[in-house]
């Protein structure tokens, strides 16, 4: 039960943060870009940048949790954190690649 709770809380954190980034990226743009006809391109770029920053920090947080779980001999939670960090690593790699395209 603790593993499911751990995974669900972490997934909720990621989804809520990405939703906030998606909805708030427009307001981080300069005013001249907000009024431009093609501001959606700059908004997509800002979403990718902010998502990459958040995902990288969250990955570091997960790696610190893996270390703590290993230190406390909580191997089930460590394994769950390792699997979840694998998915976040894939997300970071995809965002890094997409950030280079835009």
Secondary structure per residue as TSV (DSSP state, phi and psi in degrees):
chain	resnum	aa	ss	phi	psi
A	1	X	-	360.0	-35.8
A	2	X	H	-65.8	-33.1
A	3	X	H	-67.6	-44.3
A	4	X	H	-63.6	-40.8
A	5	X	H	-63.9	-41.8
A	6	X	H	-60.1	-50.0
A	7	X	H	-65.4	-44.2
A	8	X	H	-64.2	-39.0
A	9	X	H	-65.8	-42.7
A	10	X	H	-67.7	-39.0
A	11	X	H	-64.6	-41.2
A	12	X	H	-63.2	-40.0
A	13	X	H	-61.6	-46.2
A	14	X	H	-64.0	-46.4
A	15	X	H	-65.1	-42.7
A	16	X	H	-65.5	-42.2
A	17	X	H	-64.7	-43.2
A	18	X	H	-67.5	-33.4
A	19	X	H	-67.7	-40.9
A	20	X	H	-64.6	-41.5
A	21	X	H	-62.8	-43.6
A	22	X	H	-61.8	-43.5
A	23	X	H	-79.4	-23.9
A	24	X	H	-102.0	-2.0
A	25	X	G	-65.4	-32.3
A	26	X	G	-61.0	-37.8
A	27	X	G	-78.4	-9.5
A	28	X	G	-90.7	-5.7
A	29	X	S	-80.3	151.3
A	30	X	-	-63.7	158.2
A	31	X	H	-63.4	-36.5
A	32	X	H	-68.2	-26.5
A	33	X	H	-81.0	-29.9
A	34	X	H	-66.0	-32.3
A	35	X	T	-90.0	-4.7
A	36	X	S	-74.9	154.4
A	37	X	T	-67.9	-32.7
A	38	X	T	-107.4	41.2
A	39	X	H	-71.4	-17.1
A	40	X	H	-66.0	-27.9
A	41	X	H	-68.2	-44.5
A	42	X	H	-66.8	-33.4
A	43	X	H	-67.9	-40.6
A	44	X	H	-61.9	-42.8
A	45	X	H	-61.4	-42.5
A	46	X	H	-67.0	-38.3
A	47	X	H	-61.1	-44.2
A	48	X	H	-65.0	-41.3
A	49	X	H	-63.7	-48.9
A	50	X	H	-67.1	-36.4
A	51	X	H	-66.1	-38.2
A	52	X	H	-65.0	-42.3
A	53	X	H	-63.2	-47.7
A	54	X	H	-63.3	-44.9
A	55	X	H	-64.7	-36.7
A	56	X	H	-66.0	-44.1
A	57	X	H	-65.4	-40.4
A	58	X	H	-66.9	-34.8
A	59	X	H	-64.9	-41.4
A	60	X	H	-62.7	-38.6
A	61	X	H	-62.2	-43.1
A	62	X	H	-65.6	-38.6
A	63	X	H	-65.1	-36.1
A	64	X	H	-66.6	-37.5
A	65	X	H	-66.3	-38.1
A	66	X	H	-60.1	-43.4
A	67	X	H	-62.1	-42.9
A	68	X	H	-67.0	-40.8
A	69	X	H	-66.0	-37.3
A	70	X	H	-67.1	-38.3
A	71	X	H	-66.5	-36.0
A	72	X	T	-89.4	2.1
A	73	X	T	60.9	37.9
A	74	X	-	-100.1	78.8
A	75	X	H	-71.6	-30.6
A	76	X	H	-65.9	-44.6
A	77	X	H	-68.4	-35.4
A	78	X	H	-62.6	-43.6
A	79	X	H	-65.5	-39.5
A	80	X	H	-64.8	-40.6
A	81	X	H	-67.2	-34.6
A	82	X	H	-66.8	-41.5
A	83	X	H	-66.2	-43.1
A	84	X	H	-66.8	-36.2
A	85	X	H	-68.1	-27.5
A	86	X	H	-64.2	-43.5
A	87	X	H	-65.8	-39.7
A	88	X	H	-67.3	-35.3
A	89	X	H	-63.0	-42.3
A	90	X	H	-62.3	-40.7
A	91	X	H	-63.1	-42.4
A	92	X	H	-64.0	-42.5
A	93	X	H	-63.8	-43.1
A	94	X	H	-64.7	-42.0
A	95	X	H	-67.5	-36.7
A	96	X	H	-64.0	-41.8
A	97	X	H	-67.6	-44.0
A	98	X	H	-66.5	-33.0
A	99	X	H	-67.2	-31.8
A	100	X	H	-73.0	-27.2
A	101	X	H	-72.7	-43.9
A	102	X	-	-83.1	360.0
